[in-house]
Amino acid sequence: MKRFYTIFVSLVILILLSGLALAFLMVPRGEEVATTTTTKKEEVNKEPRKINVFNQNKDPINVLMIGLDSSRVTYEVDENSKRADTLMLLTIDPKKNKAHIISIPRDTYYKLKGYDNYKINAGYSRGGLELQISSVEDFMDCKIDHYIVVEYDAVKELVDAIGGVEIYTPEYSYNDPSTIPPLEINFHEGVHNLNGEDAVKYLRIRKYYEDQDIGRIHAQQGFIMKVFEKLKNPSTIFKLPKLVSIANRYVKTDFSYGQLSYLAYYAMSLEKDDIEFNTLQGQRKVLNNIDYYKVDKDYARGVLKEFLNREENEENLTEEELEKKKENEKARSQLNFESQ
């Protein structure tokens, strides 16, 4: 039972922290979770040894979360190509007991090293995981300590496994014949309990929002919290075998099982307010008839540094100064970077 409890908390952690609406169990370093195991029964029932993911100084760690879209499109030459549809940088600061998630818009303008491509999310399809990680490290001026890669097919199965997710949808219809099979989205305005297939369609909505990718990111973040709230229901424990099976097929990470176990218990100290979402702001640009999202590098790096330095900057501020600071941050997040 202890093992099941540990798995359950690990599942909740990934829902809470990754922003990809999926959970996972132990995986070998850098490999997908095996669907079969030769572990002895008595060893499986033991609670895993927890391995601290933080160093002795309790320095923050950065985790790159990548959501892969493996759906085929008519204009893609490689049938097995997988695109990084979602990029999120998770920073956990153990000294503050805080977690910070920065959503990086997929069309962010960035020159991939060695490739004639200028979208940061193309790193995965062009040069694999290594290029995607190095591109984010360069853009954000940080070191990626760990990664989590989740295929979007997992979202459909996860949502079905937990009985759907209740969420508000706008009145929206869209048809994309370039996907295989063609994508058709038809939603009526209102609160609906979405099944897995409809949940994936909801998460794909872009053109409805005035700012497209940014609006979609905000919708994804709201979806994450809805799933998290549902997973907190005690009845979820009876669905663990199915959830673990989903993780076995769709998740890749370099976290060891011992590290996941440690994170599971660490997460118990986090409250909902300890998790902060942030979306990089920028401006749409059209270059050579291609849409890009131009984000100032210094600003993007400043978002991360501001989170890391916040406590020491705020400890001497009055309540009035803190409130004013929050208002300024909100205003800043709405700025367009017209100088780029």
N, C-alpha and C positions, 0 to 999 in steps of 0.2 A: 504493500500500500504506500510505503514511503516513496518507492520509485515512481509510482503513478503520480503521487503528489508533486514530486520534483519535476516530472515531465509536464504536468499541468501548469505549474508556475512558469516553466520555461516557455511553454506555448503562449501564455499571457504576455510574457516579456517581449517576445518577438512581435506580437500583435501591437503592443504598446510602443515599442521602440523602432521597429523597422519601417512602419508606414506602408507595408505591402500586404497587409491583411493575410498573413500566413503564419504558421507555427512550425517548429521543427524539433527533431530529437537529435541525438548525437550523430555527428558525421566525422569520418576520418579527415585529417588535415588536407584541405584542398581537393577533396573528392566528394562525390555525391553520396548520400546515405545509402548503405547497402540494403537491399530488400530482404536479404536473408542473413542469418548469423549463426555461427557455431558456438556462441557463448553458452557455457553451462547454465542450466536452469538456476542453480543456487547462486551463481554470480549475477545473473540478470536481476534477481530479486533484491540484491544488495543496493543500499543507497550509494550513489557514485561519490568518489572522493572529489571534493571541491578543490579546484585549482584557481588561485587568485589571478584575475585578469589584469590587475593593477600592479605597478611596481612598488618598491618600498616607500618611495616618496609620494605615492598616491597621485601621480601625474594623470591628467585627463587622457582618455584614449579616443581615437577617431575610428569609426566603423563606416565603411561605404556600403550602402544598401542599393542594390541594382534590381529593378523589375524588368524582366525580359519578356518581350512580345515575340512569340515564335509563330504567329499567324503568317501565312504566305501571302504575297502580293504579286500581281501580274507583272510588275516592272522589276522584280528582284531576280537576278540571274541564278543565284545560289539558293536552291530549295531549302537547304538546311540553315540558312542565315537566321540569326536571332538578334533583334535590335534591343538596345537598352532604352526602354520606354520611360522608365522612372529612375532618377538618380537622387538619392538622399544621403546627406552626410550627418551621421549621428555622432555627437560628442558627449561622453559621459565624464562628469567631474566628480570623483568620489569624495573630495574634500567638502564640496558644497552639497553633495547628494542631489545633484541636478543633472538632467539630460536635455540636450538641445539638438533639434533636428532641422537641418537646412535643406530645403528642397531646391534643387538646381534644375531650372527649366531645360527640357531636353534639347531645344533648339538654340541653346546658348552659343554665341559666336566664339569659336576657339579653333585655332589652327592645329590640327592633329600632326604630330611630328612624323615625318616620313610619308604623309598622305595628302593628296589634294582634296581635303575635306575640311569644312569649317564649322561643323556642329559637334559639340562636346560629346553627345550621346553616340556618335558614330564610332567612338573608340572601341566599343565592344565588337561591333560587326566587322571592323577593319583589322584590328590587332588583338582582339580577345581581351580577356580579363586584365592582363598586364598593362596594355595600352590604356584601358579605361581607368585603371587605378592611377597610373602615372599622370594622366591628363588632369584628373581631379586634383591630385597632389600639387601639380604645377599651377593650376588655376586658382586654387584656394590657399596656396602656400602653406601646406600642412603635410604631415606624414600620416598615411593611412595604416593603421595598426592591424585591422581585420576587415574582412568583407563578408557580405551575405548576398547571395544571388538567388532570386526567386522567380520562377516562371509564372506568367499570368494564368496559365491553365490551373494553377493551384487555387486561385481565388474562386473560380467557379465551383470546384469541388468542396472547398472549405465552407463557402456560404451554404451550399446544399446540406453539408454535414451538420451545421448548427441550426438548420431549420429556417434559413433566410435571414435577411436584415431589413428592418423597417426604416425607411428613409424617404425624405421628400424628393420628388422628381419634378422638373419643370415640364411644360408642354413642349415636346420636342420630337421631330422626325428627321431622320437622316439616312441616306443610302450611299454606300461606297462600293461601287462595282469592282474596284481594283483589288479588293481582298478576296482570298479564296478560302471558303465560299464568300459571296458578297455580304457585306455587313449591312444589316437593316436595323435601325433603332426607331422605335415608336413608343413614346411615353405620354401618358396623360398627366396633367398637373395634379399633384396631391401626394399624400403619404401612402406608400405602398410597401408591402413586405416582399422584397425582391428575392427571387431565387438566384442561383449561381449564374445562370446565363444572362439574366437581366442585370445583375450586379456588375458583371464585366462590361456590359454595354454602357451602363451608367458611368463607370469609371473612364470610359473612352470618350465621353462627350467633351468636345473642345469648342466647336464653332458656335455653340449657343452663348458662350460667355464672351463679353466684349473684349476681354484681354486673353481669350483662348486658353493657352497653357496655364497661365496663372490662376484663372478661374477653375480649371480642371484640378490643379494642385490643391486648391482650397477644398474642393469637393472630395478629393481623395483623403485629405486630412480629417474631414468630418466623418467620412466612411470608416476610417480606422477606429475612431473613438466609439462609433456605434457597434462595431464588431467587438471591441474591447469590453464594452458594457455587457454585451450578450455573453461573452466568454466568462464573465465573473459569476454567472449563474451557477450554483453548485451542481445542477444537473449536467453541466458540460463534462464532468468527469466520466460519465458513462459513454461519452463519445470519443474518448481518448484514443482507442485503437484505430478508429477511422482517421482521426486527425494525424496520428503518427504515420499511418500508411500514406497519406497525402504528402507529408513532409519527406518521406523516403524517396518519393518519385520526383519532387520538384524543387528541392532546396540544395544549395551548395554553399559551404562556408569553411573557413579555416579555424573556427572555434572548435576546441576539443570538447568532449562530453563533460570533462571535469570543469572546464571554464564555463560551459553553459549552466552547470549545476551551481557554480559560484554566483553567476549572474542572476539565477533564479532566486536565490536567497537575498542577494543584494537588492533586487527589485522590490522586495517586501518593504524596504525602508522608504520607497518612493511613493509620494502621493500624486494624484492627477495634476496638481498645480506644479509639481516638480518637473513636468515634461513640457518643454516649450517648442513650438513650431515656428519656423521662419521661412519665408519664400524670397529668394533673390529677386529684386526688382530691377527692371531695365526698360528697354524700348525696342519695339519691333523695327527691323530694318530689312529692306529688300535689296539684295546685291546679286546681279546677274540673274534676275528673275527668281531668286530663291529667298524665302523668308528666313530671317534669323532673329534671334533675341539678343540684343546687345546689352551686356552687363559689365559695368565698370569693375575691373579686377580689384582695385584698391578698396572699393566699397564692399565687394563680396568678402574679401579677406577681413575687412573691418567688422563685418557681422559676426564672424567666428571669434575674432579677438575680443570684441566687446563682451561676448558671453563669458569668455575665459577670465576677463579682467573685471567683470561687473562687481563682484563682492567687495574687492578692495577699493573700487571707485565709489561704491554706494554706502559704505559703512559709516562715513562721516556726514552723509546728507540728512537733512530734516525730512519729515513726512511730506511737507509742501514741496520741497525740492525734488523728492522722488516722484511725486505725482506729476510735476511739470516735466520731468525727464521722460516719463512714460508717454505723455502727450506729444513730446517732440519726436520720440521714436515712432509713434503711430503716424505722425505727419511725414516723417522721413520715408516710411515704407510706401507712401503713396506717390513719391516723386518720380518723374520721368527723367531719364538721363539724356537730355537733348544735346548735350555737348559731345556725345559719342558718335 
